[in-house]
Amino acid sequence: MSVTVFIQGRNGATRWQPGKRWLLLPILLIAAGAGLYQHNAKQLTQQQANVDSERTAREEQKDELIALKSATETQLSMLVAHVARMQAKLTRLEALGQQVAVNNQLEDQFDFSSEVGVGGISELGTNIELDQLIADMDKLVSRIDNNNVQLSLLETVASNLHIDEERYISGRPIQKGWLSSPYGLRNDPFNGKRTMHKGIDFAGKEGVDVIATAGGVVTWADKMFGYGELVEIDHGNGLSTRYGHNKALSVNVGDVVAKGDKIAVMGSTGRSTGPHVHYEVLRGGQQIDPQKYVYRKAG
């Protein structure tokens, strides 16, 4: 196939017939344009992918920062709650010391009054002043140090005044009843598993008197998990006794009791299968076998 082109000039029309390479020129131009378009489209696609990747990375970093901030605030809030609990316990300890001082008419010599523990940060996510928290903790340590000194002195004075001769632990915590479960390994009465029984059980009739086996200061007179209604007495020198599962209590925290005083009435509160008193002797806060104290001669 050939193409004839007529070109109009001064001397009339002139016939010109182009070669095949001229016919291929439009095709080549179209092909080149298509290739350039594909190249540009590929570059645009890659650029868009890069932008999307960067946006995703920024969003992930933002989420990580938010999570880190939330975790930090949660940890600080937990620390604040822990400090608040310590302050509450310290306030209770100070009240106990003050009550003992009053009971022994020593309030003019011992001052357990102090600032009430601060609060105000109760919700997660609120702004927490770390400097203020550190300052509160420093004050708490100072209060603990001060009260440790005063309590030690108070214990010495109170012991010399009232209970030095009465702190010798001996005898049973009841006048009527029988030993129903000794100290040591036994089959748990609830699940049958072999477990350690860290006290001695004395069974009897509900409502009989529970008595102190030595003189001391009442440090607990309330419910405690597993023990039910519990009385705990500090006898000094690192020794204390516990009397659990009572029906009712006859003493309050801070009371000074003598050996043989009524401190409760027998019951079956807490983790109990029947009327009895669960009796423990503790040295340095750890339960030991009470048997040698139960059966030794009175001091």
C-alpha positions in Angstrom: 0.0 0.0 0.0 1.3 3.4 -0.9 0.2 6.9 0.0 0.5 9.8 -2.5 0.5 13.3 -1.2 0.0 16.3 -3.5 1.7 19.5 -2.5 0.4 22.8 -4.1 3.2 25.0 -5.3 3.7 28.0 -7.7 4.1 25.8 -10.7 1.0 23.7 -9.7 0.5 20.5 -7.7 3.5 18.3 -7.0 3.1 14.7 -6.1 5.1 13.3 -3.1 5.0 9.8 -1.9 6.6 9.3 1.6 8.6 6.2 2.6 7.5 3.6 5.0 9.6 5.0 7.8 7.5 8.2 7.8 4.4 6.0 8.2 5.9 4.5 11.3 6.6 7.8 13.0 3.1 8.3 14.5 3.1 4.7 15.9 6.5 5.4 17.5 5.3 8.6 19.0 2.2 6.9 20.4 4.3 4.1 21.8 6.8 6.5 23.4 3.9 8.4 25.0 2.4 5.3 26.4 5.7 4.2 27.9 6.2 7.6 29.4 2.7 7.5 30.9 3.3 4.0 32.4 6.6 5.2 33.9 5.0 8.3 35.4 2.1 6.3 36.7 4.4 3.8 38.3 6.4 6.6 40.0 3.2 8.1 41.3 2.0 4.8 42.6 5.3 4.3 44.4 5.2 7.8 45.8 1.7 7.2 47.1 2.8 3.9 48.7 5.7 5.7 50.4 3.3 8.4 51.7 0.9 5.8 53.0 3.8 3.9 54.7 5.0 7.0 56.4 1.5 7.9 57.5 1.1 4.4 59.0 4.4 4.6 60.8 3.5 7.9 62.3 0.2 6.6 63.4 1.9 3.5 65.0 4.4 5.8 66.8 1.5 7.9 68.0 -0.4 4.9 69.3 2.8 3.7 71.0 3.3 7.0 72.7 -0.3 7.1 73.9 0.0 3.5 75.2 3.3 4.4 77.0 1.7 7.5 78.5 -1.3 5.5 79.7 0.9 2.8 81.2 3.1 5.4 83.0 0.0 7.2 84.4 -1.4 3.8 85.5 1.8 2.9 87.3 2.0 6.3 89.0 -1.6 6.0 90.0 -0.9 2.5 91.5 2.1 4.0 93.4 -0.2 6.8 94.7 -2.7 4.3 95.9 0.1 2.3 97.6 1.3 5.4 99.4 -2.3 6.2 100.4 -2.7 2.6 101.9 0.6 3.0 103.8 -0.6 6.4 105.1 -3.8 4.8 106.2 -2.0 2.0 108.0 0.4 4.5 109.6 -2.5 6.7 110.8 -4.1 3.6 112.3 -0.8 2.7 114.0 -0.5 6.3 115.4 -4.1 6.0 116.7 -3.1 2.7 118.4 -0.1 4.3 120.0 -2.1 7.3 121.2 -4.7 5.0 122.6 -2.1 3.0 124.5 -0.6 6.2 125.8 -4.0 7.4 127.0 -4.8 4.0 128.6 -1.6 4.2 130.6 -2.0 7.9 131.4 1.1 8.8 129.4 -0.5 11.1 126.8 1.5 14.0 128.1 4.8 12.2 127.4 4.0 10.8 123.9 2.5 12.6 121.0 1.4 10.5 118.0 -0.5 13.3 116.3 0.5 14.1 112.8 -0.9 15.3 109.5 -3.5 13.0 107.9 -2.3 11.3 104.8 -2.9 13.4 101.6 -5.1 12.1 98.8 -6.8 13.7 95.9 -5.5 11.6 93.0 -8.1 8.8 92.7 -8.7 8.4 88.9 -6.4 7.0 86.3 -5.3 9.4 83.6 -5.2 12.5 85.8 -2.1 14.6 86.0 0.2 13.4 88.7 2.8 15.7 90.3 5.8 13.4 90.7 7.7 15.9 92.8 4.7 16.1 95.2 4.5 12.3 95.4 8.2 12.1 96.3 7.7 14.7 98.9 4.7 12.8 100.4 6.8 9.6 100.5 9.6 11.5 102.3 7.2 12.7 104.9 5.8 9.2 105.3 9.3 7.8 106.0 9.9 10.6 108.5 6.6 9.8 110.3 7.5 6.0 110.3 10.9 6.7 111.8 9.5 9.0 114.5 6.7 6.7 115.5 9.0 3.7 115.6 11.1 5.5 118.3 8.0 6.6 120.3 6.4 3.1 120.1 9.6 1.5 121.3 9.8 3.8 124.2 6.0 3.5 124.9 6.3 -0.3 124.9 9.1 -0.2 127.5 7.3 2.2 129.8 4.0 0.4 129.5 5.6 -2.9 130.2 7.3 -1.7 133.3 4.1 -0.1 134.5 1.6 -2.9 133.9 2.4 -6.1 132.0 6.0 -7.0 132.5 5.2 -9.9 134.8 2.1 -10.9 132.8 3.8 -11.3 129.4 4.8 -14.9 130.1 2.7 -17.0 127.7 1.3 -20.2 129.2 -1.9 -22.2 129.5 -5.0 -22.6 127.3 -7.1 -19.9 125.8 -10.3 -21.5 127.3 -11.3 -22.8 130.7 -13.7 -25.4 129.4 -13.2 -27.4 126.2 -10.9 -29.8 124.5 -8.1 -29.8 122.0 -9.6 -30.7 118.7 -6.8 -30.2 116.2 -3.1 -29.9 116.9 -0.4 -27.8 115.1 1.1 -29.3 112.0 0.1 -31.1 108.8 -3.5 -32.3 108.6 -6.3 -33.0 106.1 -8.1 -29.8 105.4 -11.7 -30.1 106.7 -13.1 -28.3 103.6 -11.2 -29.9 100.7 -9.5 -32.9 102.2 -6.1 -31.8 100.9 -3.0 -32.2 103.1 -2.2 -28.7 104.4 -0.3 -27.1 107.2 -2.4 -26.1 110.3 -0.5 -23.2 111.9 -2.2 -23.2 115.2 -4.1 -25.3 117.8 -7.9 -25.7 117.8 -9.8 -25.9 121.1 -13.4 -26.9 120.7 -16.2 -26.2 123.2 -19.6 -24.8 123.6 -20.5 -21.7 121.7 -20.5 -18.6 124.0 -17.9 -19.8 126.5 -15.2 -17.3 127.4 -11.9 -17.0 125.4 -9.1 -15.7 127.7 -5.7 -14.1 127.1 -2.8 -16.5 127.7 -0.6 -13.6 128.7 -0.7 -9.9 129.3 -0.2 -7.5 126.4 -1.6 -4.8 124.1 -4.5 -5.6 121.7 -3.3 -4.9 118.2 -6.2 -6.4 116.3 -9.9 -6.8 117.2 -12.0 -7.2 114.1 -12.7 -9.6 111.2 -9.9 -11.1 109.3 -10.1 -13.2 106.2 -10.3 -16.9 107.2 -10.1 -16.2 110.9 -13.5 -14.6 111.3 -13.7 -12.4 114.4 -10.1 -12.3 115.5 -8.2 -10.9 118.5 -4.4 -10.4 118.3 -2.3 -9.4 121.4 1.2 -8.2 121.3 3.2 -9.4 124.3 6.5 -7.7 123.5 9.8 -9.2 122.8 8.5 -10.2 119.3 5.8 -12.5 120.7 2.1 -12.3 120.0 -1.0 -14.5 120.1 -4.1 -14.8 118.0 -7.6 -16.1 118.9 -9.8 -16.7 115.9 -13.4 -17.7 114.9 -15.0 -15.9 117.9 -18.7 -15.2 118.1 -18.1 -11.8 119.6 -15.2 -9.7 120.9 -14.8 -8.2 124.3 -11.8 -5.9 123.7 -10.8 -3.1 121.4 -7.5 -2.2 119.7 -5.3 -0.4 122.1 -6.6 -2.1 125.2 -4.1 -3.4 127.7 -5.1 -6.9 128.9 -3.8 -9.1 131.7 -3.3 -12.8 131.7 -6.6 -14.6 132.1 -8.7 -11.6 131.0 -11.8 -12.4 128.9 -11.2 -11.1 125.4 -14.0 -12.8 123.4 -16.6 -15.6 123.4 -16.3 -18.8 121.4 -18.0 -19.0 118.1 -17.7 -20.4 114.5 -17.1 -17.3 112.3 -14.8 -17.3 109.3 -13.5 -20.6 107.8 -14.9 -22.9 110.5 -16.9 -26.1 110.8 -18.1 -25.6 114.4 -17.6 -23.7 117.7 -13.9 -23.5 118.6 -11.0 -21.1 119.1 -8.1 -21.2 116.7 -5.1 -20.3 118.8 -1.7 -19.2 117.4 1.6 -18.1 118.9 3.7 -15.9 116.6 7.4 -15.0 117.0 8.6 -12.2 114.8 5.3 -12.4 112.8 5.7 -16.1 112.0 3.5 -18.8 113.5 5.3 -21.3 115.7 4.0 -24.5 117.5 1.9 -23.2 120.5 2.1 -26.6 122.3 5.1 -25.8 124.4 3.4 -22.6 125.6 0.1 -24.3 126.3 1.6 -27.0 128.5 4.4 -25.2 130.3 4.2 -24.2 133.9 2.8 -20.7 134.6 5.5 -18.1 135.3 
